Amino acid sequence: MLPVNPDRFLADLHRLREFGAAGVGRGVVRPAFTDPDIAARRWLREQFAACGLEARIDPVGTVWGLAEGQSLLVGSHTDTQPEGGWLDGTLGVICGLELARAGAEAGIPISAVSFEDEEGRFGVTTGSRVWGGFTSLAAADRLTDTQGVTYAEARARIADIAGEFPDPGRFRGFLECHIEQGPWLDQAGEAAGVVTGIVGIRDMRVTFTGEQNHAGTTPMHLRRDALKGLLRFQHLIADRFRNVVVGETVWTTGHVELHPGSHSIVPGRCTFSMQWRDGDKQRLDRMEEIIRQAIEDAAADTGLTAETSDMLGLDPVPMDEGMQQALARAAQAVAPGRWRRMPSGALHDAASVAALMPAAMLFVPSINGISHAFEEDTDEADLVTGLQILAHAAAEMAAR
Amino acid sequence: MLPVNPDRFLADLHRLREFGAAGVGRGVVRPAFTDPDIAARRWLREQFAACGLEARIDPVGTVWGLAEGQSLLVGSHTDTQPEGGWLDGTLGVICGLELARAGAEAGIPISAVSFEDEEGRFGVTTGSRVWGGFTSLAAADRLTDTQGVTYAEARARIADIAGEFPDPGRFRGFLECHIEQGPWLDQAGEAAGVVTGIVGIRDMRVTFTGEQNHAGTTPMHLRRDALKGLLRFQHLIADRFRNVVVGETVWTTGHVELHPGSHSIVPGRCTFSMQWRDGDKQRLDRMEEIIRQAIEDAAADTGLTAETSDMLGLDPVPMDEGMQQALARAAQAVAPGRWRRMPSGALHDAASVAALMPAAMLFVPSINGISHAFEEDTDEADLVTGLQILAHAAAEMAAR
């Protein structure tokens, strides 16, 4: 086990929280490329340098602490949601800092990283996706935030401190620690989750079209009420998903819009979002078949027409089997019987980095499963347990 | 039968359409107190004066053509929806003009009227509700349109031509002709509908509240997804209404809003409109019981909490029985076997005027049931048949 220092680690977590500290509890407001985010990245660069790493900020704002030669890369991100918690992303970065520091003391090369814009001011996991080769810098530069600011304009703010991208070939693997953001570990009283993979996401908009009409004078049997399409569709998928989904499968309709949206008008158009996630690509496919058939059947049953938008599709990303095994052995050593294997329902930088090298993730519990909110928190004992599992696993990975 | 002149009547209908003529087909844009509306009212006042009536515009913009002594009042409104048809309201007003003109020729006292703001730029049937005593002028003056213009500011535009309100006591009854705005007469190939009553409306907003959460990390069995409340509620009322409603009963959810309304967030709140209409107050009550019970049951079934807004309630307004019988005899004389008795699913000025005097309505067919749209239309032969039925009935009413 690397000689990590829990007190130093917790002190750094609290120190980083001060950049953008806000709201009730331990809330933080530190979106990508804002003043608090850039200040936090300058501070982090100093910490990396102070423990003997080559400290560097790359063209998209990702902060690197590079060990010499081949090293294990450990980290996550320090940007937050517009109203975020103190641990989301930050925990993984400070784990990286502490492991790199302990590695330097023990003569084991560990590099650390804080990717930029994981939270998606401009895209989703933008910094790691550019580095991972999913998005060219030229294409990323055309992205805009909700205020119309371009990615090019935002990253120009750090141009004076930006160096080169590091070569991915110098890293032998990537290890990311993150809060679970869900309730499973907290409810079970467990300390850690070894992530088996990052689930795939499919997401589309569905539109049913009928006939807009007067809500007083149009008899029920002559209506082509577009809301009926949504109701019928939801009924059909609830029924047809039964024998297909597993406990970890999720599906969500988070947005609904009726047109024209008046109390006194039979809606002529209903548009809604349909998103589903699962770790198994075949299951995502099977759900897609059911969804498309249900849209067609719901339209036929209700006398409406239906269309779907282009579909966003991110495939599931399995975590490296060897690294999972090392994490599992470490978890069993540090917290015997108090850990599990589990998929990640949320997207993380590890999904980008896995395209370049073996990657793995460790989850720690989220109190009440809360995240992306000021109330987000984790017991400090669980934070330290997570650090110790990583320290065990990193030592084993480095020894191979 | 009063000696009405169909050619003169049709010519006036087309003439009035020129004020605000717009869009495809025979569309009109003439909302209350806009320039075209005021110009149309000035023109109408001249027509009333030209046939020997006392022509007057009252403080809220309603145009009156007053016969001497006790008279039958005939009319409707000439303001339109922001995008309206050429007949909605206008037909009843030009019927009033032609009947008053024919009455003057035959020595039978008929007064005519065009109420202002029936279409609800500021309220609903605002002009007739002020005259009917439902709303004080002071209260109406505080109403605003969607742009923030007050009723007081709008009616100040006609202050230079405004006289007094006429005394309701001078009218022996009110007769309103209107397009059906629904499909029943058109589909049956019938020429007229004798309106039995104007249906009551109840309207509320329902809100289900659950727990906003991450759409990737929150397992299905732990979600309190507010959309489920809407789905369950709609399922319950569809089932429970079966043995309560009749063919004319209608109910509508025309507006739905999920909060925060994002593809990736389990919605914590779902607000939607629920409106129902029927001519029978007891049925409206029974439906309300079912709706309130279904809201409670849906919340219990889905683990949500529910609340309802204040309810808008307009009771059904039965039309005068004697006037209905006179209209029925006239319809049978003019269009034997090609008419029916039917309720009005839409609100009309007659509902306000019925508080002051006996009131009755006649419907003519709407092609394909379309209204509140530029495509709204009625066959001219049906317009003339409607006028002739009114001319028959008005002669009988005046002879009593």
Interface residues (C-beta under 8 A of the other chain):
Chain A: E180 Q181 G182 P183 W184 V199 I201 D203 N213 H214 A215 G216 T217 T218 P219 M220 H221 L222 D225 L227 L231 Q234 H235 V245 G247 E248 T249 V250 W251 T252 T253 G254 H255 V256 E257 L258 P260 G261 S262 H263 S264 I265 V266 P267 S273 Q275 R277 S344 G345 A346 L347 G369 S371 H372
Chain B: E180 Q181 G182 P183 W184 V199 I201 D203 N213 H214 A215 G216 T217 T218 P219 M220 H221 L222 D225 L227 L231 Q234 H235 V245 G247 E248 T249 V250 W251 T252 T253 G254 H255 V256 E257 L258 G261 S262 H263 S264 I265 V266 P267 S273 Q275 R277 S344 G345 A346 L347 G369 S371 H372
